[in-house]
Amino acid sequence: MLGQPNRRPSEQVTTLTPRFSKDIPCTIAPMTPVEGTSVLTLRSIALIVAVLVGAALGGWRAASMAETKPDPSTLVVNGVSYTVTHAQQIQGLSDSALGGNSHGIQSLVTDDKALISVNLVITTGDSPSPYDPGVLRVFAAGSPAGVSPVGGILAPGHLKAKTRIEGFLSFVVPRKGGRFALGTSGDSREVPLVQVDLAPAGAGQHAHTSDTSTITPTTAAPTRDSSTNSGP
């Protein structure tokens, strides 16, 4: 037949069959991941989680601090905010500027003192609240004694929730070059205002003038018409 090798009649084909020993087991170990790669992956995941948590906590803390950080120009008294928008020194008047007529003038601020004018915005919170600007004081640096307002257009009252009003208060302080801040008694929080200048020499003194001229009384001589003649 075509396609088959020529064999002799007496040749036999022997097939070799592989044999396995029963004493030597043939097993295939299961594949396991590399331990170093597994540890590295877990550490990377833990690091990423830690970074994300830290960033989230940092952002929350920054937002919380921004919401709770007090305004350096605002005092809060009994839930009412007093915000300073402007402050200035107004010098007192000298005796010469008044022409020497400084006596009897009410609320006169002489040139040895300064008047501090403070512009304020008063704001209530989420509920209606009473307010009283009279609780505010002006303190010299390092002094525990406060100065009460002597004037202004803000008076005690009652405001609705989330309402604001504007006005000013006036305080008279010594003109000695000190720094002054707005605060309240019993509270260490203060809002810096201004530094007043030094009063000039002789400030606060009144110029008194006295007339030393005297009038010498004179006696008029009798006139002829007023004289009395006797005899014929």
Residue pairs with C-beta under 8 A, 6 or more apart in sequence:
20 26
70 76
70 189
71 81
71 83
72 191
73 83
73 84
73 85
73 191
74 81
74 82
74 83
74 84
74 191
75 81
75 82
75 83
75 136
75 182
75 183
75 184
75 187
75 189
75 191
76 82
77 135
77 184
77 187
78 129
78 130
79 124
79 125
79 127
79 129
80 122
80 123
80 124
80 125
80 129
80 130
80 131
80 159
81 121
81 122
81 123
81 124
81 125
82 120
82 121
82 122
82 133
82 136
82 182
83 120
83 121
83 122
83 123
84 118
84 119
84 120
84 182
84 191
84 193
85 119
85 120
85 121
85 166
86 118
86 119
87 116
87 117
87 118
87 119
87 182
87 193
87 194
88 116
88 117
88 194
89 114
89 115
89 116
89 194
89 196
89 197
90 109
90 114
90 115
90 116
90 117
91 111
91 114
91 115
91 175
91 197
92 108
92 109
92 110
92 111
92 112
92 113
92 114
92 115
92 175
93 102
93 108
93 109
93 110
93 111
94 110
94 111
94 203
95 102
95 110
95 111
95 205
95 206
95 207
96 207
97 111
98 105
100 206
100 207
100 209
102 108
102 110
102 206
103 206
107 150
107 151
109 115
109 172
110 203
110 204
111 175
111 199
111 200
111 203
111 204
112 174
112 175
112 199
112 203
112 204
113 172
113 173
113 174
113 175
113 199
113 204
114 172
114 173
114 174
114 175
114 196
114 197
115 170
115 171
115 172
116 138
116 170
116 171
116 172
116 173
116 180
116 193
116 194
116 196
117 168
117 169
117 170
118 138
118 168
118 169
118 170
118 171
118 182
118 193
119 166
119 167
119 168
120 133
120 154
120 166
120 167
120 168
120 169
121 164
121 165
121 166
122 131
122 133
122 154
122 159
122 164
122 165
122 166
122 167
123 162
123 163
123 164
124 131
124 159
124 160
124 161
124 162
124 163
124 164
125 161
125 162
126 161
126 162
127 161
128 158
128 159
128 160
128 161
129 158
129 159
129 161
130 156
130 157
130 158
130 159
131 156
131 157
131 158
131 159
132 156
133 149
133 152
133 154
133 155
133 156
133 167
133 169
134 148
134 149
134 156
135 184
135 185
136 149
136 169
136 182
136 183
136 184
137 146
137 147
137 148
137 182
137 183
137 184
137 185
138 146
138 147
138 171
138 173
138 180
138 181
138 182
138 183
138 193
139 145
139 146
139 147
139 180
139 181
139 182
139 183
139 190
140 173
140 174
140 178
140 179
140 180
141 178
141 179
141 180
141 181
146 183
146 184
146 185
147 171
147 172
147 173
148 171
149 169
149 170
149 171
150 170
150 171
150 172
151 169
151 170
152 167
152 168
152 169
152 170
153 167
153 168
154 165
154 167
154 168
154 169
159 165
171 180
173 180
173 196
174 196
175 196
175 197
175 198
175 199
175 203
176 196
176 198
176 199
177 195
177 196
177 197
177 198
178 195
178 196
179 192
179 194
179 195
180 193
180 194
180 195
180 196
181 190
181 191
181 192
181 193
182 190
182 191
182 193
183 189
183 190
183 191
